[in-house]
Amino acid sequence: MMRSLRYPLMNFDFIEGRFRNDPRWKNNKAILKLVKTIYKGCFQIFHRITNNPYPALPCLKQRYRFPSQVIFMYGGWNRGRTLDTTECYNIKTGSWYPANHLRDESSSEGRCYFGIECVNGIIYMTGGFDGRSYLNTIRTFNPITREWAGVTPMHYRRCFTTAVALGTDLYVLAGFDGVRRLTTVEKYCTVTRQWTVVASLNEQRSDGSAVVHNGKMYIFGGYAGDALNSAEVYSVETDSWSRIASMRTKRSGASAVSIPGSNKIMVLGGYNGSTRVASVELYDTETNTWTPGPSMSQERSNFATCTLENKLYVMGGYTGSTTLRDVEIFDLTDNTWQFGRPINAGRSAMKAVCIDITKAEDYFDQLNDMAHQQQHTENNELYELNSLLSSSDSNQSQ
């Protein structure tokens, strides 16, 4: 039975702890040898040393399962430069994979501090900074064709900006144009492909966090010479912004997330004017009040967030001294945090979005090429191990 389990799909902490040290293996040399081999193989798979450590042992083969949705993460900032790289998260394997084949070849400088949103199945990346210039350009990515394209630029250059989708329209809010912080908001109609300037915010802000919840658009915090705790809500009907209750904590570079099926918006992390924070607070859209939420384990600002299968993923960010690879996952059902597998490279000021895909192998095609050539000397050892196990099984059945 032990040889029929799929160990690479198990939690590695379980393999390293309880499984490897289970006292029941102590008196059976054949089983103990198998357990040690399983641990060694899982170690190599988990740390991505190899994908197929022992070809003769089927229980250690990484049989990849492809999802119908992925988290698509792009761009960011690390070590003094902008990034043009992409990573994709496979929820079936719980791992992040570099997606260099999805790089935007016409925008090799990358971008950071931009906005991102998916409208009608197309990903829009708005504004940002490319290492030299504050941008008003837009890049789009089609998840079906995997093609990049440009659309009409915005009226304003916007770095430290944020974007949301409301129906078939894309809104890009506030930001910094290289000279001043903005109150302006622009709407892009994906049908007419035209930009319209709509009502401005009541307050200048860059590095704010915006979200759509139950058909309304909200923006929280940001920076205007100091971190802000103010918040506003937009009415499409009257094309106007109204102030709402301020957050309990000043937050710049935070993230706002709509909690499905509730009247709550979660605002996480950020910079409070003196330090990065791990705290979380919840806004009740019906009572216009704030309450504390479950804090993250790691303080961070300018990180990426995404919800997938009733879990909130928090990726990367900046602590004030370190650019993070850490991933934390919040279960929206039982309100608990846990750590996930880290992204491949530390980055902050990147963005992520969840997308539906039809051909997962187009996003994880490197998995099909990851069957590394192994040294056949290990096969002899495993042949001996399988013989011992067969003998052991036979003796136990008698």
N, C-alpha and C positions, 0 to 999 in steps of 0.2 A: 504493500500500500504506500509506503513512504516514497517509492520510486515513481508513483503516478501523480504526485502533487506538483503544482506549478510554483516553485519557490520564488522565482524572480518577481512574481506578482504580490508576494507578501511584504509586510512592513519589515524593513531591514533591522530596525531596533529589536523586533521580536526574534528574528533569525539570530542576531548577535547575542541576545540575552537569554531568554527562556529556552528557545529551541536548542541552541548550542550547548547550554549548561544543564539540560534536563538530566537528573540523576538516573533515569531509566536506561540511558544509553551506556552507562558506566561498565556494565558487566557483559556487554555484547560487543566483541571487537569488530565484527563486520559492520554492525549498525553504527558504532562509534566512528569508524573510518568513513562511512557514507556521510554522517553528519558533518565531519570535518571538511569533507570535500564540498558538500552543499554550502557550508559557510564560506569557504574560500571562493567558490564560484559566485555566490551572491555578492560577496565583497567586491569582486572584480566588475560585476555588472552594475552595482549601485554606484561605484566610483568611476564608471565608464572607462575602465581599463580595457575591457573587451566586452563584446556583446554575446559571445558564444564560447565560454571558457572551457567547457568539456563536451565536445561534440558527441561523444559516445554515451552521454548521460542525458536522456531526453527531458528529465525533470528540471534541468538547468537551461533549457533552450528558451530564449526570449521570444515567445510567440506574440507578436504585436497585435493589438486590437485597435482598430481605428475608430475615432469618434465622428459624430455628425456635426459637432461644434468644436471650435478651437478658440483659445485666447490668442489673439494676434497682437504682439507687442513690437513697437517700432521706435527707433531713434533714441535720443537722450544725450546725456553729458557724462563724460568720465575722463579724468586725468587731463583736464584743460582742453578738451576737444569735443566737438559734436560727433554723434554716432549715426551711421546710416544702416545699421544692422537690424535684422528682424529675428525674433524668437517666437516659436509657437508652442503652446502647451497642449499636450495630449492627456486628457482627463482619464483615459483608459489605462495609461501606464503611469500617470502621476509624474511625468517628467517634461522638462523643457528641452526643445531641440533647436539648434541654430537653423535658420532658413535662409542661407546665403543665396539660394537660387531665386528668392523672392525680392532681392535687393532692387531698389529703384535706380537703374543704371544712369538715368538722366539727372539724378540729384545725388551725386556721389559724396557731397559734403555732409549730407544728412541734415537733421534739424533737432532742436530741443526747445523746451518751453512753448510748445505748440498746442493747439486744440485738436481733438479727434472725435469723430462720431460716425456712426453707420446710418445711412439714409437710403431706403429702398434697395438695400443689399450692397451699396457702394460705400467704401470707407473714404471719408474726407479728412485730410490733414491740413489744418489751417494755421497760417502764419508761423511764428516762432523765430528762431535764431539759427543761422547756419555757420556760426563761427566768425563771420565777417559782417553780416547785414541783418537788420531787423526786417522781417518778411511780411509781405501782403499776399504772397502766392499761395495757391492751393494745389495740393497733389491728391489724386484719387487712386484707389486701388480696387480693382474688380476681383472679388474672391473666386468667381467662376472661371474667368479667362486668365486670371493672375497677371493682368496687364495694368501698368501705371499710365496715368494721363494727367493733364492739367486742365483747369477750368479758369474762367475769368477771375482775375485777382480781386481782392477786397479793395474798398476805398481807402482803408487805413492800414499802415504797417502795425502789426501786433505781435509782440513777444510777451511771455508770461500771460497768455490768453487762455480762454476756455471755450468750448463749443458744446452745444446740445442740439438734439433733433426734436422738433415739435411737429408732428404730422409728417408731411413731405418737405418741410422747410428746415434749413440748417441755420442756426443762430450762432454768431461768434461775438463774445462779450468782452469788453474792456481790454486791458493789457497795457503795454508800454511800447511807444513808437520810437524809442531811442532818445527822446527829448522830454516827454511828459507822460504821465499816467492818464489813461483814458476813461471817459464815461460812456463813450459811444458804443452802440450795438448795431450789428449788421445782420440782415436776413438774406439767405441765398435760397431762391426758389428753384428746386431741382427740376421743375417742369419747364419753366421759361428760361432757366439758366441765367437769371438776372439777380444782381445784388440791390438791396434796398436798405437805406439807413432808417432804423426805427427809433423809438423813444430812447433817450439816454438814461443811464443810471442816475440816481440822486447823488452818488458819491464816486469820485475817482478811485479806481482800484486796479491793481495788477496782481497776478498770482492768486486770484480768487478761485473758488470752486463752485461750479454751476451744475444743476441737475434738473431734470423734468420729473415731476411727481404728480400723478393723477391729473395730467393735462395742463399743469401750471409749471412755469419756469422760475427757478430760484437761483440766487447767487449768494455765497457766504464768504465773509472774510476777505482776505487779500492784503495788499500793502499799498500805503500812500504816505511814505515817509516814516511810517511805523506800521506794525501789524494791526489789522482791523478785526473787530468782532461783530461789525454790523452786517445786516442781511437785508435782501430785498426780494420781492416777488413781482412777476410781470403778468399783466392782464392783456391777452391778445385782443379781447373785445374793445378795450379802451385805448390800447397801445400806450400803456403807462406803467411805471414802476412805483411800488409802494414799499415803504420801510416796514419790516416786521421785527419781532423781538430779537435783540442782539444775543449772540452766543455768550456762554459763560466764560470762554477763553478766547483771547485774540489768536487768530490763525491765518497765516500766509502759507501758501504751498500745501494746503490741506486737500482732502478729497471728500466730495459729497456723494452719497449713494442713496438711491431710493430703495426702500425696503418693500418688496412686492406684497400686495394684499394687506397693506396696513396704512395708517395715516402718519407714518414716521419716516423721517430722513435722517440718515446717519452721517455725521461729519467727523472725520478721523485725522489725527496727527496734525502736522504743520509746524510752523515757526511762530512763537508767541511774542517775538520782539527781543528775546534774550536767549532762548534755547529752543531746540526741537522737542516736541512732546509726543507721547504715546497715547495720550488721553483721547477719549471718544465721547461725543455727546449726541443726543437724539432730539430732533425737533418734531414737535407734534403740530401738524398743519391745521388741526381742528381747534386746538386750544391756544395756539401761538405761544407755546412754552417749551423750555429746554430742560432736559434731565440728563444726568451722567449715564454713559454707556460703558460696556466692558472694554477696558483699555487693551491696546496691543502690548506685546511683550517688548517691542523695540521702538524707541522714539525715532521719528523720521519725518521729513518733509519732501515735497516734490517727488512723490512715488506714483505708481500706477495702481489702479484698482479695476476690478471687473467681477461681475457676478455670473456664475455658471452652475447650473443644477443646484440651486438653492444654497450656494456657498459663495462667500465674498473672498476674493483673492486680493492680497495686498503685496505688491512686488517692488523690491528695490527701494530707492530713495536715498536721502542724505541725512546723516546724523549730526552734522556740524563739523565732523572731522573725517568721516568715512563714507564712501559711496558703497551702498549695500547690494549684496546678492540675495539677501534673506527674503523668503516668502512666508507670509502668515495667512492662514485660512480661517475665516469665521463662518461657523455653521449657523445659518439664519434660522434653523429649526430649534436647536437647543442652546443657542447663544453662547457658544464656547469657541475659544481660539486654539489653534494648533499650528505647528510649523509645517510647511510643505517643502518639497525639494527646491533648492535655490535655482535662480536663473543662472545662465552660463557665464555672464559677465556682469560685474557691478555696474549699475547705471542709475542716474537720477534724471529728472526732467523729461522722461520718456512718457509715452501714453500706450494704452492697451484697450482693445475692444473685443467683444465676443462676436464671432461670426458663424453663420451656418455654411457648411461646405458639403459638396456632393461627392468629391473624390479626395479622400483624406490622403491618399498616397502622393497627391500633388504637393501637399504641405509637409509630409514626412517621408519624402521619397528616399532620403538618405538611409532610412531604416532598411530598405530593401538591399542596400549595398553594405550593410554593417556586419555581414557574416565573415568575420576575419579568419584568415588562415591560421590554424592552430598547429602547435608542435605535436607530432604524432607520438611522441614519447609518452604523453599522458594517456593515450588510448590503451596502451598495454596495462598501465596501472588500473584503469577503469575496467578493463576486461577481467582482470584478477578480482577487482572489487565486486563486479556483477556475479562472478562465479561464486564468491564467498556468500553473497546475499542469496543466491539461488539455493546454495547448500543450506544456509541458515533457515530459509523459508521452508525448505523441504523437511528439515529436522523438526521445526516448530509444528508443521502440519501433522507430523507423525505423533 
